[in-house]
Amino acid sequence: MAPGGYTDVMAWLLGGIRMSWHGSWGIYGCHGMAPGGYTDAGIAGRKRPFQSNEKAQVRRIFSRDPTSFFFDPERAYQKVYSLKREQQADAFIELANRSTDAPSSQLNAEVCLGIATIARSEDQYIRRAIGSLLEGLTDAQRASIHLAVFFAQTDPHRHPIYNEPWLKTLANRIVQYQGDDEDIHRLRSLEETHQSWDKSMYDYEYLLKACLNTGAQWIMIVEDDVLAREGWYAEAMRALGDIETEMNDQPWLYLRLFYTEKLFGWNSEEWPQYLDRSILAFVLVAVTLLISRSSSRRLRKHLSNGSIALICFFCLPATILLYFMAGRVSMQPLPSGLRRMERFGCCSQGLIFPRQIVPQAMDTIHHATNNRSYVDLTLERWANNRGLARFALVPPLLQHVGSKSSKGFNFDEGANSIWNFEFENYT
C-alpha cells in the first residue's frame, strides 16, 4: 500500500462508521464499497466519491481524540484558541501595568475569585491567567468579583510578580500566610522537602477560608496556569442559576470549569456494558439477515450462508473494532451545555462552590491533609459518600496551559498532558 494509503482507508472506514452512527449517510453494507466511494444503502448502486476534504475532516477529528488509537499528540496539543487568549491577556496586563487605579476591597461581592500561585522556574503563568479571566468583563461583571491572589510560599517577595504594578491595579486583595513561627516553620519545611500533597491541601483550605470571609455567594478557586475563554463569566453565572433551580435547595458541591477528555475513554468499569451491546448488535444483525433472506426471493440469491457468516463474523467485528479504535470522545461525544459530571472529572484547575458547602469542604480537606492525597481526589471521595451532585460545562470555560507543575518535583510530565482538546475549537 502506498504511503498514506492506510490512513486514507482508515479515514474512509471510520468516517463511514461515525457518519452512519449519527444518521448522516444511512446504512450501508459490507459489500459494494471501495476506498473512494460507497453505495447508498446498497440499493441504488450509485457511488459517491469520498471527498478529500471529508478525509481531512475525519483525520482531524480522530487525531485530536486522546481516547483514539489514531491520536496524534503533535497535532492535538497545538494551541489554536489559546494563542488568541494569550495575546488578549498579555495586552490586558500591559494596559494594567500603565494604570494607576487601585481596586476597592469588593467585600460582599457576588463571586470571590481565588488564585493561589507560587514562583515557577520558568514561565509565570499567573499573568495570563488573571489577564484572561478579567479581559472582556463588563464594568458590572468586574464589580461583582473579589479577586484574591494568594502567594502560597513563605517568602512571597521571591515571587517574580509580587511587586509588578499590574497586580496592585487588578487584585482586590493580596493573601499571604498569617500564623505563628511554628506554622511558618512547618510550611517552609513542606516547601523544602517538596511535600506537595500536604502543602497543596493546606493552601486550598487557606484560600477557601480567605474567600469565605469576603461574604461572597460563590467561591471560585482556580489554579494559576489556566486560560479563560471569552464570556466565561456570563456562561458560569447562567449555569449556576440553572443548577440552583434544578437542585431546589438540595446541597451540591461544585461547578467544574475544566476537565480533560483523556479520562472519558472506554473505561474498564464499563466493559461489561460494551460487551453486552456488542453481543446484542451481533444478534440483531444475524436475525435481521436471516429474516430478510427468508422473506425476500431477491435477497436469497445474495445472502448465502457464507455471505451471512462473512458479515457476522468479519464485517461486524471489524466495524465494532474500528468503532472502539476511533475513540469514545469522537464516537460518543459529551453533550454540550450544563451536565452532571460525577465520574472521571479531573482536575482542580477551576471549581466554583456554593457558599453553603464551603465550611464542610474545608473541614474535609483539613482532616485529609496528612493522608498524601490531593484536593480533587479528597473532595470526590467525600462527595461520593455524601451523594453530592457535581456539575460541569461542556466544552469547559478554562484551559490548562501549564507545562511546569506548581506541585514541583517530578510532576512536570503529567502537567504537560492535562489539556482539553475541545477548548481549542472556540473561535
QUIZISUL-V47907 format. One line per field, one symbol per residue. phi: phi as a letter, one per 30 degrees, with the letter a starting at -180 (. if undefined). psi: psi as a letter, one per 20 degrees, with the letter a starting at -180 (. if undefined). burial: + if it has 16 or more other C-alpha atoms within 10 Angstrom, else -. Layout:
phi = ???
psi = ???
burial = ???
This chain:
phi = .deidddddddddddddddddcidcicbcdcibbejaacdhicdidccdddddddddddddddccdccdcdbedddcddbdedddddddddddddddcdcdcdddhdiddbcccbcbbdcdbdcddedddeddcdiddedddddccccccddbdbddddececdeddddcddaccbdbadedddddddddddchddeddddddddddedddeddiddbcccbddbbbcddiddddddddddddedddhiddbcacdcbacdeccdddddcdedddeddddddddddddddddddcbdddddccdedddddddcbddedddddddddjddddbddddjdadbcbidabcdabccdedcdeddddddedcdcchbbeddddddddddciddbbbccddcbbccdccdddieicdddddcdacddedddb
psi = pqpiggggghggghgggghhhjjhiapqairkqqpirrpojjghjpppqoqhhhghgghgghhjoijqhjpnhhghjppfhhgghgghgghghgghhiqjqpqrhkqkrhpoopppqqprhdqnihghggghhhpiqrghghhjpooooonlqhnhiiphihjphhghhhphppprpprrhgghggghghghjkmhgghhgghghghggghhiijqhpoopqrjlrpqqpjhgggghgghghghgghljqqrgrppiqrpihikbmqhhjhhgggghggggggggggggggghhiohghhhhmrhhggggghiggghgggghghhhqhhghmqpqqapqqnjqjppckhoqpqqhhighhgghgggijhjjlargggghggghghikpqqrqpprriqqpjpioqiicpjjhghhhioqohhhiiq.
burial = -------+-+++++++++---------+-+-------+++-+-------+----+--+++++++++++-+++---+----++--++-++++++--++--------++++++++++++++----++++++++++++++----+-+++++++++++-+--+-+---+++++++++-+++------+--++-++---++++++++++++++-+++-+++++++++++++++++-++--+--++--+--------+++++++++++-+++-----------+--++--++--++--+---------+----+--++--++--+--++++++++++------++-+---+++++++++++--+--++-+++-++---++++-+++-++-----+++++++++++++++++++-------+-++++++++---
